[in-house]
Amino acid sequence: MNVKSSASATYEDDMVRIVRTAVIDLERNTHDFREIVIAKVVEKRGKQDKDTGEWIPPEGREVISQRLNSYGEPSYLVRATDDEVRMKQNSEISKAQRDESLRMIPKEFETTASPASSQH
């Protein structure tokens, strides 16, 4: 299979980046694409002050909002660093391109487990 993949940002603001990712089958002249949304925020746990018992937001992070997690402790939505955004983006692009590539595999090349091989 001779394929080409690409990814490019189509929209960006302070809170999200939208990336269009595509996989092109150069032999059959078909393509598959999708747009993925990368939020530029991450959820972080704060620290509890040992003396007062109060929760302190993550140090050095811009807090956007907060909520109580399932343990009743505050969890903070903070602006993601450039590295965090890049890691999220690369992960989502890889998953999208893998899925798009798998959809292009002709049915005769797909493998299925035989009933005998799945028995213990």
Secondary structure, 3 states (H helix, E strand, C coil): CCEEEEEEEEEECCCEEEEEEEEEECCCCEEEEEEEEEECEEEEECEECCCCCCEECCCCCCEEEEEECCCCCEEEEEECCHHHHHHHHHHHHHHHHHHHHHHHCCHHHCCCCCCCCCCC
